[in-house]
Structures are given as structure tokens and as C-alpha cells.
Amino acid sequence: MRPKYEHSGGDTFDRHFIAMQTASLQETLDLAEAYARIGDDFDLKEFTAVTVPKLKTQLDRIREIECRHTVRLTSPVSVVTDKAIIQ
């Protein structure tokens, strides 16, 4: 990932990094949920069942970051001075 986005601006890098994390976590969660339901190794099935809630929490967190980042990029910028708020 570094070479491709090494010279891009901070927001471009952030956007791509967040998208990659979201996709990776979603794929991992999907696989873990499937194995927890239909896996054939009892220990691994038990492990994935315990891991699924943790993966959901991580996915929720990266989606929150994605929302905050999107809002930050699309919201008008406000500057507070001692006289007024300038938008």
C-alpha cells in the first residue's frame, strides 16, 4: 500500500486506508461467521464464535471513523475568532 499512496495527500491516503480496512474486516467477519455456523473443526468453530463479536466491534469502529472522516471532508469549515464564527 505504501508505494501507491506514498506521495498522495493525507486525505487521499486516509480514504484509501479506511476503505481497505473496512473491506478487510467485512471479509474476515463474513468468513468467521460462516465458519462458526458450518465449520468442521470444533476448536476452530468455537474460536470463530468467540471472535465474531470482536470483529463486529472493530468493523463498527472503522465505520465510525469512516463517517467522521467523510463528514470532516464534506462539512463547511468554521473558524472561530474572538469576534465571530467565519464559515
C-alpha positions as CSV (number, residue, x, y, z in Angstrom):
1,M,0.0,0.0,0.0
2,R,2.8,2.5,0.8
3,P,4.3,2.9,-2.7
4,K,0.9,3.5,-4.3
5,Y,-0.2,6.3,-1.9
6,E,3.2,7.4,-0.6
7,H,3.0,10.8,-2.3
8,S,-0.7,11.4,-2.2
9,G,-2.3,13.9,0.1
10,G,-3.3,12.9,3.7
11,D,-7.0,12.8,2.9
12,T,-6.4,10.5,-0.2
13,F,-4.3,8.2,1.9
14,D,-6.8,8.2,4.8
15,R,-9.7,7.5,2.4
16,H,-8.0,4.5,0.8
17,F,-6.7,3.1,4.1
18,I,-10.1,3.3,5.7
19,A,-11.7,1.7,2.7
20,M,-9.2,-1.1,2.8
21,Q,-9.7,-1.7,6.5
22,T,-13.4,-1.7,6.1
23,A,-13.3,-4.2,3.3
24,S,-10.8,-6.4,5.0
25,L,-12.8,-6.5,8.3
26,Q,-16.0,-7.2,6.5
27,E,-14.4,-10.1,4.6
28,T,-12.9,-11.5,7.8
29,L,-16.2,-11.2,9.6
30,D,-18.1,-12.9,6.8
31,L,-15.6,-15.8,6.8
32,A,-15.7,-16.1,10.6
33,E,-19.5,-16.1,10.8
34,A,-19.7,-18.8,8.1
35,Y,-17.2,-21.0,9.8
36,A,-18.8,-20.5,13.2
37,R,-22.0,-21.9,11.6
38,I,-20.8,-24.7,9.4
39,G,-17.1,-25.3,10.3
40,D,-16.0,-28.9,10.7
41,D,-13.2,-28.3,13.3
42,F,-14.8,-27.9,16.8
43,D,-12.0,-25.9,18.3
44,L,-11.7,-23.6,15.4
45,K,-15.5,-23.3,15.2
46,E,-15.6,-22.3,18.9
47,F,-12.8,-19.8,18.4
48,T,-14.6,-18.1,15.5
49,A,-17.8,-18.0,17.5
50,V,-15.9,-16.1,20.2
51,T,-14.1,-13.9,17.7
52,V,-17.2,-12.8,15.7
53,P,-18.4,-10.2,18.3
54,K,-14.9,-8.7,18.5
55,L,-14.7,-8.4,14.7
56,K,-18.1,-6.8,14.6
57,T,-16.9,-4.2,17.2
58,Q,-13.8,-3.5,15.1
59,L,-15.9,-3.1,11.9
60,D,-18.3,-0.8,13.7
61,R,-15.3,1.3,14.9
62,I,-13.8,1.6,11.4
63,R,-17.2,2.6,10.0
64,E,-17.5,5.3,12.7
65,I,-14.1,6.6,11.6
66,E,-15.2,6.5,8.0
67,C,-18.3,8.5,8.8
68,R,-16.3,11.1,10.8
69,H,-13.7,11.3,8.1
70,T,-16.4,11.8,5.4
71,V,-18.2,14.4,7.5
72,R,-14.9,16.2,8.0
73,L,-14.2,16.3,4.3
74,T,-17.7,17.4,3.3
75,S,-18.6,19.9,6.1
76,P,-18.0,23.6,5.7
77,V,-15.0,24.7,7.7
78,S,-15.7,27.0,10.6
79,V,-13.1,29.3,12.0
80,V,-13.7,30.8,15.5
81,T,-12.1,34.1,16.2
82,D,-12.5,36.3,19.2
83,K,-15.1,38.4,17.2
84,A,-17.2,35.9,15.3
85,I,-17.5,32.5,13.6
86,I,-16.4,32.6,10.0
87,Q,-17.7,29.9,7.7
